[in-house]
């Protein structure tokens, strides 16, 4: 009986720790503030195919709340294959949260101001 109680306590503790770790994203990797909102509301404006378009106000609202330096640090080459980084720069600028010229976002170097737009 004592072994049964210890086993149940161990399982309960294990599941509690797992839930805590997953909910804080320590196990699955660091997430950035506003990342999910950004992806759902702005993806259409930065994808590779299609013309450059002015972002919708809901996209701009998501951009205003997102931690852009964090997003840029998380950006990898697989993600960059799916998005047009020049459109990313354009959309950020149109939403009044421009990327700093000369800064890096993933492997992309943000062009000088004269070339943005």
N, C-alpha and C positions, 0 to 999 in steps of 0.2 A: 504494500500500500504506500509506504514512504517513497519507494522508487517511482511509482505512478505520479505522485504529487510533485516530486522534483522534476520529472520529465515534463509535466504540464507547465510548471513555472518556467522551465527553460524555453519551451516552445513559445509561451506567451511573451517572454522577454525578447526572444529572437524576432518575432513578428513586430513587436513594438519598435525595436531598433531599426528594422527594415523599413517600416512606415516612416519613421522620423528621417532616415537617410534619404529615401526617395522623395519625400515631400520637400526637403531642403535642397534637392538636386545635387547632393554631394556624390551620389553613386553614378548618376547618369551624366555628369559634367556640369560645368558652370553655365547658367543661363543668364541672359542679360535682361535688365528691366525693360519691359515693353516689347520684348521680342515676339511673342505670339501675336499680339495686336498688330505689330508692324507687318509680319508675314501675311496675315489674313487681309489686311486693308491696303497694302501697297504692292503686293507681288505683281499685279497686272501692269503696273507702271514701270517696272524695272526688268521685266523678262526680256530675253534676247530677241525673240521674234516680235514683230509689230513695230509700229511707228513710235517715236518719242511723243508723249502726251503729257499735258498738264495734269498733275495729280488731283484727285478728288479731295475735298475738305476733310473727309474721314481719314484719308491717308495722312494728310498734314497733321491732323490731331494726334495720330499714332506717332509720327516722327517727332513731334514736340515732346512726347513723354518718354521716348526711347533713349537709352544710354548708347549713343553712337560710338564712342571709343571702344566700348565693350563689344558691340556688334562687329566693328572692324577687326578687332583682335580675334574674334571667333571665326571670321570668314575664312574659308579654305578654298583650295583650287576646285574641288567638286562643286561647291556652291557658286563659284565664279563662272563655271561653265554654263550655268542656268540663267545668270543675270547679266545685264549690260551695265558695266560699272560707270560708263558715261551717263546712262540714264539715272543711276543711283545719285551721282553728283548733281545732275539737273533737278531731280525731284527734291533732293535735300535743299537745294538753293531756292526752288520755287516755294518751299514750305518754310522759308525763313530760318533754316537751321543748316547753313552751308557747311560743307566739309572744308577744312583749312587747305588752301593751295599748298602743294608740296608734301602734304601728309600722306600716310599710307593707310589704305583700307584693304585688308587682306594683302594680296601681292600687288594691288593697283596703287599707282602713285597719282594723287589728285593733281590735275593740271593747273597751271597758273590761271589766275582770275580771267585774263584776257581770252582764254580758250573755253571757259565754262559757259554753257548756255546754249 
